[in-house]
Amino acid sequence: MAGFPIKYATRIKTLPPYLFAAIDEMKQKAIARGVDIINLGIGDPDLPTPKLIIDALSRAAADPKNHQYPSYEGMLSFRKAVADWYRRRFNVTLDPVSEVLTLIGSKEGIGHIPLAFVDRGDVVLVPSPGYPVYPVATKFAGGKVHLMPLTKKTGFLPDLKAIPASVAKKAKLMFLNSPNNPTSVVMSKDFFREAVAFAQKHKIIICHDAAYSEVYYDGKRPASFLEVEGAKDVGIEFHSLSKTYNMTGWRIGFAVGNKQVLNGLLKIKSNLDSGCFQAIQEAGIAALNLDDSVTDGLRKAYQERRDVLVPGLKQLGLEVDAPPAAFYVWVKVPKGYKSASFTAHLLEKAGIVTTPGNGFGAPGEGYIRMTVCTTKERLAEAVERMKKAGW
Ligand SMILES: *Cc1c(COP(=O)(O)O)cnc(C)c1O
């Protein structure tokens, strides 16, 4: 039997072109040639999950009461641990019953939220360059993306005053992300206040992605969106255990804030997934209750790496700022290059994989993203190789 031509839905066919495909192909070819690749392209912690968390999972996995369907909204004990952590970390009070929702990784919540609030033709405000899930989830829900360009001129913050009134009128959601992927820029409480006022004025729900709130440097802790007055009236905050505790593979995160907004997300989730494995939530409780010394150690490791890579790049004459948080370094490409050509150059001449900035949206053109998810020694070698290659 020959079958019939399989046709994809429009929402699949209109996904943005996979900008990293060309890089992937070049990377595979280099590996085949025997090149010792230094991968500064991945945003995934290379260090292991702390042992206490793994032990908590092992214990909980052995308990038959955890083998059945979990609740949609998450275990109350996990949500209480989130509320306790929020109070300790941000001095923000949350009701664990109505203001905390367990997620199967924060990407899951970010990907689903437009389905709860966006009708066909509604606008979603999306920072760009940014996490690709924001625009894709918007389009999956039938919404229209309005990009908020993050440029050097505005300190890589969205310029809310530049959003036309006609767009603001049609907007239902606004995504924000601090500390930012890919720029690493941290939003101040003043910016959050401006965003709350904007949201109130135009009746827009704010979804703040705080996946990197615990990966910060020089002891300067980023603020939570919920620390500013009125934030809970207009939005929610997404968090992840992935980056904080080296748990990207475990799939656990949470959303906190406005109960009606969380309820909308829960309605979607309860029809699509059946909650997060309880043993992983037990491990999540162990993670959130860990002594700060554990996460301090992780931060110290990233900071040491940052302090190898960034001064090294500066010495080579590249334009780059030391990131205050997150594990990304946002590097301006030298004159005569574009994001794609500089990425290709580094791979060909130095065996270094980076990510072209325009892969995070057109306003990222002219930059590349490097990560510090590899050892100091490898980062030093990357700088050395760039020097030898004339970059
Ligand atoms: C890594 C990342 C996430 C998602 O992490 P999960 O593993 O799904 O919790 C969310 N937002 C940004 C900006 C990220 O970089």
The ligand as an SDF file (V2000), in Angstrom:
LIG
                    3D

 15 15  0  0  0  0  0  0  0  0999 V2000
   15.0680   27.1330   30.6060 C   0  0  0  0  0  0  0  0  0  0  0  0
   14.0100   28.1580   30.4840 C   0  0  0  0  0  0  0  0  0  0  0  0
   12.6840   27.9140   30.8910 C   0  0  0  0  0  0  0  0  0  0  0  0
   12.0770   26.5670   31.1340 C   0  0  0  0  0  0  0  0  0  0  0  0
   12.5810   25.7390   31.9720 O   0  0  0  0  0  0  0  0  0  0  0  0
   11.7920   24.4460   32.4190 P   0  0  0  0  0  0  0  0  0  0  0  0
   12.8510   23.4100   32.4300 O   0  0  0  0  0  0  0  0  0  0  0  0
   10.7040   24.1330   31.4420 O   0  0  0  0  0  0  0  0  0  0  0  0
   11.2400   24.7680   33.7500 O   0  0  0  0  0  0  0  0  0  0  0  0
   11.7800   28.9560   30.8850 C   0  0  0  0  0  0  0  0  0  0  0  0
   12.1260   30.1730   30.4770 N   0  0  0  0  0  0  0  0  0  0  0  0
   13.3610   30.4520   30.0520 C   0  0  0  0  0  0  0  0  0  0  0  0
   13.6640   31.8180   29.6130 C   0  0  0  0  0  0  0  0  0  0  0  0
   14.3360   29.4540   30.0230 C   0  0  0  0  0  0  0  0  0  0  0  0
   15.5380   29.7330   29.5350 O   0  0  0  0  0  0  0  0  0  0  0  0
  1  2  1  0
  2  3  1  0
  2 14  2  0
  3  4  1  0
  3 10  2  0
  4  5  1  0
  5  6  1  0
  6  7  2  0
  6  8  1  0
  6  9  1  0
 10 11  1  0
 11 12  2  0
 12 13  1  0
 12 14  1  0
 14 15  1  0
M  END
$$$$
